[in-house]
Amino acid sequence: MTLRTQHEKPVYVRLREIIADAILAGKYADGDPLPSVRALAAEEQANPLTVAKAYQGFQDEGLIVVKRGIGMFVAPGARARLSESERTRFLKEEWPEIRARMRRLGIDASDLIERERA
């Protein structure tokens, strides 16, 4: 799915999610090189300046490091830090909405666990 098919979020935010998801999924491990700005822009059909802005945000957070003349790399410990921040965000922001919807629909957590086992 390309960025152009998801219109509910700004491109910059979606790019950050794509990069973070790739790191969390293990596509890019700590120390691995990331695609160049131009390569990611072409792959995601985005403006290179927008990709650079997304990368800059991760660099500011210490999640990626730039080696001049070589490229951008996932910083040591980035996956663990991303995982912890995503877990916290999920529990604070997403889970309350999911739990409220489950209550409205009469879905019990044990029902979900049983479905998973089946």
N, CA, C and O atoms as CSV, one atom per row, in Angstrom:
chain,resi,resn,atom,element,x,y,z
A,1,MET,N,N,0.842,-1.173,0.000
A,1,MET,CA,C,0.000,0.000,0.000
A,1,MET,C,C,0.891,1.242,0.000
A,1,MET,O,O,1.828,1.334,0.793
A,2,THR,N,N,0.610,2.172,-0.864
A,2,THR,CA,C,1.414,3.380,-0.915
A,2,THR,C,C,0.789,4.473,-0.069
A,2,THR,O,O,-0.355,4.368,0.373
A,3,LEU,N,N,1.554,5.506,0.140
A,3,LEU,CA,C,1.092,6.614,0.969
A,3,LEU,C,C,-0.125,7.305,0.367
A,3,LEU,O,O,-0.946,7.854,1.101
A,4,ARG,N,N,-0.249,7.286,-0.923
A,4,ARG,CA,C,-1.350,7.990,-1.575
A,4,ARG,C,C,-2.701,7.340,-1.318
A,4,ARG,O,O,-3.734,7.967,-1.554
A,5,THR,N,N,-2.721,6.113,-0.845
A,5,THR,CA,C,-3.996,5.439,-0.591
A,5,THR,C,C,-4.478,5.631,0.840
A,5,THR,O,O,-5.572,5.186,1.188
A,6,GLN,N,N,-3.678,6.285,1.673
A,6,GLN,CA,C,-4.058,6.514,3.064
A,6,GLN,C,C,-4.142,8.018,3.280
A,6,GLN,O,O,-3.111,8.679,3.407
A,7,HIS,N,N,-5.335,8.561,3.323
A,7,HIS,CA,C,-5.475,10.013,3.381
A,7,HIS,C,C,-5.832,10.546,4.752
A,7,HIS,O,O,-5.937,11.762,4.918
A,8,GLU,N,N,-6.020,9.693,5.734
A,8,GLU,CA,C,-6.466,10.183,7.029
A,8,GLU,C,C,-5.347,10.828,7.856
A,8,GLU,O,O,-5.642,11.543,8.813
A,9,LYS,N,N,-4.096,10.602,7.524
A,9,LYS,CA,C,-2.969,11.157,8.265
A,9,LYS,C,C,-2.044,11.903,7.312
A,9,LYS,O,O,-1.961,11.559,6.133
A,10,PRO,N,N,-1.349,12.922,7.814
A,10,PRO,CA,C,-0.371,13.611,6.962
A,10,PRO,C,C,0.729,12.657,6.503
A,10,PRO,O,O,1.045,11.688,7.193
A,11,VAL,N,N,1.301,12.930,5.355
A,11,VAL,CA,C,2.341,12.082,4.776
A,11,VAL,C,C,3.511,11.929,5.742
A,11,VAL,O,O,4.035,10.828,5.913
A,12,TYR,N,N,3.919,13.015,6.369
A,12,TYR,CA,C,5.040,12.978,7.303
A,12,TYR,C,C,4.788,11.962,8.423
A,12,TYR,O,O,5.683,11.194,8.775
A,13,VAL,N,N,3.595,11.956,8.972
A,13,VAL,CA,C,3.247,11.025,10.055
A,13,VAL,C,C,3.237,9.601,9.536
A,13,VAL,O,O,3.734,8.696,10.206
A,14,ARG,N,N,2.678,9.389,8.355
A,14,ARG,CA,C,2.642,8.040,7.784
A,14,ARG,C,C,4.041,7.521,7.493
A,14,ARG,O,O,4.317,6.337,7.685
A,15,LEU,N,N,4.919,8.392,7.033
A,15,LEU,CA,C,6.300,7.977,6.791
A,15,LEU,C,C,6.981,7.556,8.095
A,15,LEU,O,O,7.695,6.553,8.133
A,16,ARG,N,N,6.760,8.313,9.143
A,16,ARG,CA,C,7.320,7.949,10.448
A,16,ARG,C,C,6.805,6.579,10.889
A,16,ARG,O,O,7.562,5.766,11.419
A,17,GLU,N,N,5.517,6.329,10.667
A,17,GLU,CA,C,4.946,5.031,11.034
A,17,GLU,C,C,5.555,3.907,10.211
A,17,GLU,O,O,5.837,2.832,10.741
A,18,ILE,N,N,5.757,4.144,8.933
A,18,ILE,CA,C,6.344,3.131,8.052
A,18,ILE,C,C,7.763,2.786,8.516
A,18,ILE,O,O,8.127,1.613,8.602
A,19,ILE,N,N,8.553,3.812,8.811
A,19,ILE,CA,C,9.927,3.591,9.258
A,19,ILE,C,C,9.935,2.872,10.607
A,19,ILE,O,O,10.664,1.898,10.791
A,20,ALA,N,N,9.124,3.353,11.547
A,20,ALA,CA,C,9.068,2.738,12.882
A,20,ALA,C,C,8.599,1.287,12.788
A,20,ALA,O,O,9.171,0.409,13.434
A,21,ASP,N,N,7.560,1.031,11.988
A,21,ASP,CA,C,7.058,-0.339,11.838
A,21,ASP,C,C,8.126,-1.264,11.260
A,21,ASP,O,O,8.237,-2.420,11.669
A,22,ALA,N,N,8.914,-0.754,10.306
A,22,ALA,CA,C,9.974,-1.574,9.713
A,22,ALA,C,C,11.041,-1.922,10.751
A,22,ALA,O,O,11.562,-3.037,10.765
A,23,ILE,N,N,11.357,-0.970,11.610
A,23,ILE,CA,C,12.336,-1.233,12.669
A,23,ILE,C,C,11.758,-2.213,13.684
A,23,ILE,O,O,12.434,-3.158,14.091
A,24,LEU,N,N,10.515,-1.992,14.093
A,24,LEU,CA,C,9.886,-2.878,15.069
A,24,LEU,C,C,9.711,-4.299,14.534
A,24,LEU,O,O,9.820,-5.265,15.289
A,25,ALA,N,N,9.441,-4.426,13.239
A,25,ALA,CA,C,9.237,-5.738,12.627
A,25,ALA,C,C,10.560,-6.467,12.374
A,25,ALA,O,O,10.566,-7.643,12.010
A,26,GLY,N,N,11.663,-5.772,12.566
A,26,GLY,CA,C,12.958,-6.406,12.357
A,26,GLY,C,C,13.480,-6.296,10.945
A,26,GLY,O,O,14.511,-6.885,10.621
A,27,LYS,N,N,12.791,-5.553,10.095
A,27,LYS,CA,C,13.296,-5.353,8.727
A,27,LYS,C,C,14.641,-4.626,8.780
A,27,LYS,O,O,15.546,-4.895,7.991
A,28,TYR,N,N,14.743,-3.702,9.729
A,28,TYR,CA,C,15.993,-2.985,9.976
A,28,TYR,C,C,16.352,-3.163,11.445
A,28,TYR,O,O,15.641,-2.681,12.327
A,29,ALA,N,N,17.449,-3.853,11.702
A,29,ALA,CA,C,17.909,-4.083,13.072
A,29,ALA,C,C,18.819,-2.936,13.497
A,29,ALA,O,O,19.243,-2.125,12.675
A,30,ASP,N,N,19.108,-2.884,14.779
A,30,ASP,CA,C,20.039,-1.886,15.289
A,30,ASP,C,C,21.343,-1.980,14.495
A,30,ASP,O,O,21.920,-3.057,14.348
A,31,GLY,N,N,21.790,-0.839,13.992
A,31,GLY,CA,C,23.030,-0.794,13.219
A,31,GLY,C,C,22.854,-0.974,11.727
A,31,GLY,O,O,23.791,-0.731,10.966
A,32,ASP,N,N,21.672,-1.396,11.286
A,32,ASP,CA,C,21.434,-1.598,9.855
A,32,ASP,C,C,21.279,-0.268,9.123
A,32,ASP,O,O,20.793,0.712,9.687
A,33,PRO,N,N,21.703,-0.249,7.851
A,33,PRO,CA,C,21.491,0.966,7.062
A,33,PRO,C,C,20.014,1.107,6.681
A,33,PRO,O,O,19.315,0.114,6.474
A,34,LEU,N,N,19.560,2.343,6.593
A,34,LEU,CA,C,18.200,2.647,6.145
A,34,LEU,C,C,18.256,3.072,4.689
A,34,LEU,O,O,19.309,3.488,4.205
A,35,PRO,N,N,17.134,2.974,3.983
A,35,PRO,CA,C,17.124,3.445,2.596
A,35,PRO,C,C,17.464,4.935,2.541
A,35,PRO,O,O,17.176,5.685,3.474
A,36,SER,N,N,18.066,5.341,1.456
A,36,SER,CA,C,18.358,6.769,1.292
A,36,SER,C,C,17.044,7.544,1.204
A,36,SER,O,O,15.981,6.972,0.965
A,37,VAL,N,N,17.142,8.838,1.398
A,37,VAL,CA,C,15.961,9.691,1.304
A,37,VAL,C,C,15.306,9.516,-0.061
A,37,VAL,O,O,14.089,9.353,-0.150
A,38,ARG,N,N,16.092,9.550,-1.106
A,38,ARG,CA,C,15.537,9.427,-2.466
A,38,ARG,C,C,14.915,8.055,-2.711
A,38,ARG,O,O,13.863,7.944,-3.340
A,39,ALA,N,N,15.578,7.009,-2.208
A,39,ALA,CA,C,15.051,5.658,-2.415
A,39,ALA,C,C,13.718,5.478,-1.702
A,39,ALA,O,O,12.776,4.929,-2.273
A,40,LEU,N,N,13.634,5.942,-0.448
A,40,LEU,CA,C,12.381,5.812,0.296
A,40,LEU,C,C,11.293,6.692,-0.320
A,40,LEU,O,O,10.128,6.298,-0.378
A,41,ALA,N,N,11.677,7.875,-0.777
A,41,ALA,CA,C,10.704,8.762,-1.422
A,41,ALA,C,C,10.129,8.106,-2.673
A,41,ALA,O,O,8.922,8.165,-2.908
A,42,ALA,N,N,10.982,7.486,-3.468
A,42,ALA,CA,C,10.511,6.815,-4.682
A,42,ALA,C,C,9.629,5.622,-4.328
A,42,ALA,O,O,8.585,5.414,-4.946
A,43,GLU,N,N,10.043,4.845,-3.339
A,43,GLU,CA,C,9.284,3.657,-2.934
A,43,GLU,C,C,7.896,4.024,-2.407
A,43,GLU,O,O,6.920,3.328,-2.685
A,44,GLU,N,N,7.813,5.103,-1.658
A,44,GLU,CA,C,6.550,5.499,-1.034
A,44,GLU,C,C,5.822,6.600,-1.790
A,44,GLU,O,O,4.789,7.095,-1.340
A,45,GLN,N,N,6.360,6.976,-2.933
A,45,GLN,CA,C,5.763,8.031,-3.767
A,45,GLN,C,C,5.538,9.306,-2.952
A,45,GLN,O,O,4.452,9.885,-2.954
A,46,ALA,N,N,6.588,9.718,-2.265
A,46,ALA,CA,C,6.527,10.897,-1.402
A,46,ALA,C,C,7.588,11.899,-1.845
A,46,ALA,O,O,8.509,11.558,-2.587
A,47,ASN,N,N,7.450,13.115,-1.389
A,47,ASN,CA,C,8.422,14.163,-1.659
A,47,ASN,C,C,9.684,13.879,-0.832
A,47,ASN,O,O,9.582,13.592,0.361
A,48,PRO,N,N,10.865,13.954,-1.446
A,48,PRO,CA,C,12.099,13.708,-0.694
A,48,PRO,C,C,12.264,14.626,0.526
A,48,PRO,O,O,12.834,14.207,1.534
A,49,LEU,N,N,11.783,15.846,0.449
A,49,LEU,CA,C,11.882,16.751,1.601
A,49,LEU,C,C,11.044,16.243,2.773
A,49,LEU,O,O,11.425,16.413,3.931
A,50,THR,N,N,9.915,15.626,2.477
A,50,THR,CA,C,9.063,15.066,3.523
A,50,THR,C,C,9.739,13.856,4.153
A,50,THR,O,O,9.681,13.678,5.370
A,51,VAL,N,N,10.372,13.032,3.346
A,51,VAL,CA,C,11.120,11.879,3.867
A,51,VAL,C,C,12.272,12.371,4.738
A,51,VAL,O,O,12.513,11.830,5.817
A,52,ALA,N,N,12.980,13.392,4.270
A,52,ALA,CA,C,14.093,13.939,5.044
A,52,ALA,C,C,13.597,14.460,6.395
A,52,ALA,O,O,14.278,14.299,7.408
A,53,LYS,N,N,12.419,15.080,6.416
A,53,LYS,CA,C,11.841,15.579,7.666
A,53,LYS,C,C,11.533,14.424,8.623
A,53,LYS,O,O,11.781,14.528,9.824
A,54,ALA,N,N,10.998,13.336,8.094
A,54,ALA,CA,C,10.703,12.161,8.925
A,54,ALA,C,C,11.995,11.582,9.502
A,54,ALA,O,O,12.066,11.270,10.690
A,55,TYR,N,N,13.008,11.441,8.657
A,55,TYR,CA,C,14.299,10.940,9.131
A,55,TYR,C,C,14.901,11.884,10.175
A,55,TYR,O,O,15.465,11.433,11.172
A,56,GLN,N,N,14.779,13.190,9.945
A,56,GLN,CA,C,15.336,14.162,10.885
A,56,GLN,C,C,14.693,14.020,12.265
A,56,GLN,O,O,15.372,14.136,13.285
A,57,GLY,N,N,13.387,13.769,12.293
A,57,GLY,CA,C,12.701,13.566,13.567
A,57,GLY,C,C,13.262,12.374,14.311
A,57,GLY,O,O,13.462,12.437,15.524
A,58,PHE,N,N,13.517,11.287,13.598
A,58,PHE,CA,C,14.105,10.102,14.234
A,58,PHE,C,C,15.545,10.380,14.683
A,58,PHE,O,O,15.990,9.880,15.716
A,59,GLN,N,N,16.253,11.171,13.903
A,59,GLN,CA,C,17.626,11.520,14.284
A,59,GLN,C,C,17.603,12.378,15.554
A,59,GLN,O,O,18.408,12.166,16.461
A,60,ASP,N,N,16.690,13.336,15.617
A,60,ASP,CA,C,16.564,14.190,16.805
A,60,ASP,C,C,16.246,13.366,18.057
A,60,ASP,O,O,16.663,13.711,19.162
A,61,GLU,N,N,15.500,12.270,17.865
A,61,GLU,CA,C,15.127,11.396,18.977
A,61,GLU,C,C,16.212,10.366,19.300
A,61,GLU,O,O,16.082,9.596,20.251
A,62,GLY,N,N,17.267,10.360,18.509
A,62,GLY,CA,C,18.361,9.425,18.740
A,62,GLY,C,C,18.066,8.016,18.266
A,62,GLY,O,O,18.723,7.068,18.696
A,63,LEU,N,N,17.081,7.864,17.380
A,63,LEU,CA,C,16.717,6.536,16.887
A,63,LEU,C,C,17.459,6.154,15.610
A,63,LEU,O,O,17.573,4.973,15.282
A,64,ILE,N,N,17.958,7.147,14.899
A,64,ILE,CA,C,18.822,6.866,13.759
A,64,ILE,C,C,20.052,7.757,13.855
A,64,ILE,O,O,20.011,8.841,14.438
A,65,VAL,N,N,21.130,7.284,13.279
A,65,VAL,CA,C,22.368,8.059,13.253
A,65,VAL,C,C,22.789,8.233,11.802
A,65,VAL,O,O,22.566,7.366,10.957
A,66,VAL,N,N,23.405,9.379,11.540
A,66,VAL,CA,C,23.891,9.677,10.198
A,66,VAL,C,C,25.403,9.573,10.204
A,66,VAL,O,O,26.088,10.159,11.043
A,67,LYS,N,N,25.898,8.817,9.250
A,67,LYS,CA,C,27.343,8.725,9.042
A,67,LYS,C,C,27.611,9.456,7.731
A,67,LYS,O,O,27.306,8.955,6.649
A,68,ARG,N,N,28.179,10.635,7.850
A,68,ARG,CA,C,28.379,11.493,6.679
A,68,ARG,C,C,29.098,10.745,5.559
A,68,ARG,O,O,30.127,10.100,5.762
A,69,GLY,N,N,28.518,10.861,4.386
A,69,GLY,CA,C,29.094,10.230,3.214
A,69,GLY,C,C,28.779,8.750,3.088
A,69,GLY,O,O,29.090,8.134,2.068
A,70,ILE,N,N,28.164,8.172,4.116
A,70,ILE,CA,C,27.852,6.735,4.084
A,70,ILE,C,C,26.346,6.512,4.047
A,70,ILE,O,O,25.844,5.762,3.210
A,71,GLY,N,N,25.622,7.171,4.964
A,71,GLY,CA,C,24.177,7.011,4.987
A,71,GLY,C,C,23.615,7.076,6.396
A,71,GLY,O,O,24.291,7.490,7.338
A,72,MET,N,N,22.366,6.658,6.515
A,72,MET,CA,C,21.664,6.651,7.799
A,72,MET,C,C,21.531,5.226,8.297
A,72,MET,O,O,21.335,4.292,7.520
A,73,PHE,N,N,21.643,5.076,9.618
A,73,PHE,CA,C,21.632,3.757,10.235
A,73,PHE,C,C,20.728,3.773,11.463
A,73,PHE,O,O,20.566,4.801,12.120
A,74,VAL,N,N,20.146,2.619,11.757
A,74,VAL,CA,C,19.350,2.476,12.965
A,74,VAL,C,C,20.305,2.536,14.152
A,74,VAL,O,O,21.303,1.818,14.199
A,75,ALA,N,N,19.989,3.393,15.099
A,75,ALA,CA,C,20.852,3.586,16.268
A,75,ALA,C,C,20.794,2.364,17.186
A,75,ALA,O,O,19.781,1.666,17.227
A,76,PRO,N,N,21.868,2.109,17.914
A,76,PRO,CA,C,21.842,1.021,18.892
A,76,PRO,C,C,20.722,1.254,19.917
A,76,PRO,O,O,20.575,2.353,20.450
A,77,GLY,N,N,19.947,0.216,20.177
A,77,GLY,CA,C,18.858,0.300,21.139
A,77,GLY,C,C,17.577,0.925,20.604
A,77,GLY,O,O,16.604,1.059,21.345
A,78,ALA,N,N,17.560,1.308,19.334
A,78,ALA,CA,C,16.385,1.983,18.766
A,78,ALA,C,C,15.149,1.097,18.790
A,78,ALA,O,O,14.058,1.560,19.123
A,79,ARG,N,N,15.313,-0.170,18.441
A,79,ARG,CA,C,14.154,-1.072,18.406
A,79,ARG,C,C,13.516,-1.198,19.784
A,79,ARG,O,O,12.292,-1.143,19.909
A,80,ALA,N,N,14.331,-1.366,20.811
A,80,ALA,CA,C,13.811,-1.499,22.172
A,80,ALA,C,C,13.117,-0.221,22.616
A,80,ALA,O,O,12.054,-0.280,23.234
A,81,ARG,N,N,13.701,0.936,22.309
A,81,ARG,CA,C,13.084,2.205,22.692
A,81,ARG,C,C,11.784,2.440,21.934
A,81,ARG,O,O,10.801,2.902,22.513
A,82,LEU,N,N,11.774,2.126,20.644
A,82,LEU,CA,C,10.542,2.256,19.860
A,82,LEU,C,C,9.460,1.330,20.387
A,82,LEU,O,O,8.298,1.722,20.500
A,83,SER,N,N,9.839,0.104,20.710
A,83,SER,CA,C,8.881,-0.870,21.217
A,83,SER,C,C,8.248,-0.383,22.511
A,83,SER,O,O,7.033,-0.472,22.689
A,84,GLU,N,N,9.066,0.127,23.403
A,84,GLU,CA,C,8.544,0.629,24.683
A,84,GLU,C,C,7.621,1.830,24.478
A,84,GLU,O,O,6.569,1.916,25.111
A,85,SER,N,N,8.003,2.750,23.605
A,85,SER,CA,C,7.156,3.932,23.391
A,85,SER,C,C,5.855,3.556,22.687
A,85,SER,O,O,4.806,4.125,22.990
A,86,GLU,N,N,5.905,2.614,21.759
A,86,GLU,CA,C,4.684,2.159,21.082
A,86,GLU,C,C,3.765,1.420,22.053
A,86,GLU,O,O,2.546,1.585,22.006
A,87,ARG,N,N,4.344,0.612,22.923
A,87,ARG,CA,C,3.566,-0.111,23.927
A,87,ARG,C,C,2.858,0.886,24.852
A,87,ARG,O,O,1.670,0.740,25.139
A,88,THR,N,N,3.585,1.877,25.304
A,88,THR,CA,C,3.010,2.900,26.185
A,88,THR,C,C,1.901,3.664,25.477
A,88,THR,O,O,0.834,3.889,26.049
A,89,ARG,N,N,2.151,4.066,24.227
A,89,ARG,CA,C,1.143,4.793,23.452
A,89,ARG,C,C,-0.102,3.940,23.255
A,89,ARG,O,O,-1.220,4.437,23.390
A,90,PHE,N,N,0.078,2.665,22.937
A,90,PHE,CA,C,-1.063,1.769,22.753
A,90,PHE,C,C,-1.904,1.694,24.022
A,90,PHE,O,O,-3.126,1.831,23.975
A,91,LEU,N,N,-1.247,1.476,25.143
A,91,LEU,CA,C,-1.983,1.318,26.395
A,91,LEU,C,C,-2.684,2.603,26.835
A,91,LEU,O,O,-3.752,2.544,27.444
A,92,LYS,N,N,-2.103,3.745,26.538
A,92,LYS,CA,C,-2.698,5.020,26.950
A,92,LYS,C,C,-3.739,5.541,25.959
A,92,LYS,O,O,-4.753,6.108,26.367
A,93,GLU,N,N,-3.494,5.351,24.664
A,93,GLU,CA,C,-4.343,5.976,23.653
A,93,GLU,C,C,-5.295,5.008,22.953
A,93,GLU,O,O,-6.481,5.303,22.808
A,94,GLU,N,N,-4.789,3.871,22.525
A,94,GLU,CA,C,-5.603,2.959,21.723
A,94,GLU,C,C,-6.428,1.998,22.566
A,94,GLU,O,O,-7.610,1.785,22.295
A,95,TRP,N,N,-5.806,1.417,23.588
A,95,TRP,CA,C,-6.497,0.401,24.375
A,95,TRP,C,C,-7.794,0.905,25.005
A,95,TRP,O,O,-8.788,0.181,24.958
A,96,PRO,N,N,-7.841,2.091,25.585
A,96,PRO,CA,C,-9.113,2.551,26.163
A,96,PRO,C,C,-10.255,2.593,25.134
A,96,PRO,O,O,-11.398,2.276,25.463
A,97,GLU,N,N,-9.945,2.982,23.903
A,97,GLU,CA,C,-10.971,3.006,22.853
A,97,GLU,C,C,-11.399,1.590,22.470
A,97,GLU,O,O,-12.585,1.322,22.276
A,98,ILE,N,N,-10.431,0.696,22.365
A,98,ILE,CA,C,-10.737,-0.700,22.029
A,98,ILE,C,C,-11.579,-1.328,23.135
A,98,ILE,O,O,-12.574,-1.997,22.856
A,99,ARG,N,N,-11.180,-1.116,24.389
A,99,ARG,CA,C,-11.909,-1.665,25.520
A,99,ARG,C,C,-13.341,-1.135,25.556
A,99,ARG,O,O,-14.277,-1.891,25.816
A,100,ALA,N,N,-13.515,0.166,25.296
A,100,ALA,CA,C,-14.864,0.748,25.290
A,100,ALA,C,C,-15.704,0.146,24.169
A,100,ALA,O,O,-16.890,-0.122,24.362
A,101,ARG,N,N,-15.110,-0.066,23.013
A,101,ARG,CA,C,-15.859,-0.667,21.893
A,101,ARG,C,C,-16.231,-2.107,22.205
A,101,ARG,O,O,-17.334,-2.549,21.882
A,102,MET,N,N,-15.319,-2.841,22.829
A,102,MET,CA,C,-15.622,-4.219,23.224
A,102,MET,C,C,-16.813,-4.248,24.170
A,102,MET,O,O,-17.693,-5.100,24.045
A,103,ARG,N,N,-16.837,-3.325,25.108
A,103,ARG,CA,C,-17.974,-3.267,26.052
A,103,ARG,C,C,-19.277,-2.970,25.321
A,103,ARG,O,O,-20.303,-3.595,25.589
A,104,ARG,N,N,-19.232,-2.015,24.398
A,104,ARG,CA,C,-20.444,-1.667,23.629
A,104,ARG,C,C,-20.957,-2.856,22.835
A,104,ARG,O,O,-22.165,-3.038,22.684
A,105,LEU,N,N,-20.034,-3.664,22.330
A,105,LEU,CA,C,-20.405,-4.810,21.497
A,105,LEU,C,C,-20.618,-6.084,22.307
A,105,LEU,O,O,-20.978,-7.124,21.755
A,106,GLY,N,N,-20.397,-6.002,23.592
A,106,GLY,CA,C,-20.585,-7.173,24.442
A,106,GLY,C,C,-19.527,-8.243,24.234
A,106,GLY,O,O,-19.805,-9.434,24.379
A,107,ILE,N,N,-18.324,-7.824,23.896
A,107,ILE,CA,C,-17.225,-8.769,23.691
A,107,ILE,C,C,-16.410,-8.844,24.967
A,107,ILE,O,O,-15.965,-7.826,25.497
A,108,ASP,N,N,-16.219,-10.056,25.450
A,108,ASP,CA,C,-15.426,-10.291,26.642
A,108,ASP,C,C,-14.019,-10.716,26.214
A,108,ASP,O,O,-13.853,-11.398,25.202
A,109,ALA,N,N,-13.021,-10.316,26.981
A,109,ALA,CA,C,-11.639,-10.673,26.652
A,109,ALA,C,C,-11.455,-12.180,26.560
A,109,ALA,O,O,-10.672,-12.663,25.742
A,110,SER,N,N,-12.170,-12.924,27.394
A,110,SER,CA,C,-12.043,-14.386,27.338
A,110,SER,C,C,-12.555,-14.934,26.007
A,110,SER,O,O,-12.055,-15.950,25.524
A,111,ASP,N,N,-13.564,-14.258,25.401
A,111,ASP,CA,C,-14.038,-14.664,24.071
A,111,ASP,C,C,-12.912,-14.532,23.032
A,111,ASP,O,O,-12.746,-15.391,22.166
A,112,LEU,N,N,-12.176,-13.480,23.136
A,112,LEU,CA,C,-11.072,-13.267,22.196
A,112,LEU,C,C,-9.975,-14.315,22.364
A,112,LEU,O,O,-9.419,-14.820,21.388
A,113,ILE,N,N,-9.681,-14.626,23.609
A,113,ILE,CA,C,-8.655,-15.636,23.888
A,113,ILE,C,C,-9.099,-16.992,23.342
A,113,ILE,O,O,-8.296,-17.718,22.757
A,114,GLU,N,N,-10.352,-17.330,23.527
A,114,GLU,CA,C,-10.873,-18.594,23.011
A,114,GLU,C,C,-10.801,-18.644,21.485
A,114,GLU,O,O,-10.451,-19.675,20.911
A,115,ARG,N,N,-11.128,-17.540,20.837
A,115,ARG,CA,C,-11.050,-17.479,19.362
A,115,ARG,C,C,-9.624,-17.704,18.887
A,115,ARG,O,O,-9.396,-18.359,17.870
A,116,GLU,N,N,-8.669,-17.160,19.623
A,116,GLU,CA,C,-7.260,-17.284,19.258
A,116,GLU,C,C,-6.823,-18.747,19.372
A,116,GLU,O,O,-6.025,-19.216,18.560
A,117,ARG,N,N,-7.322,-19.451,20.341
A,117,ARG,CA,C,-6.944,-20.861,20.550
A,117,ARG,C,C,-7.580,-21.785,19.527
A,117,ARG,O,O,-7.050,-22.861,19.249
A,118,ALA,N,N,-8.702,-21.379,18.967
A,118,ALA,CA,C,-9.440,-22.254,18.027
A,118,ALA,C,C,-8.788,-22.330,16.677
A,118,ALA,O,O,-9.287,-23.020,15.788
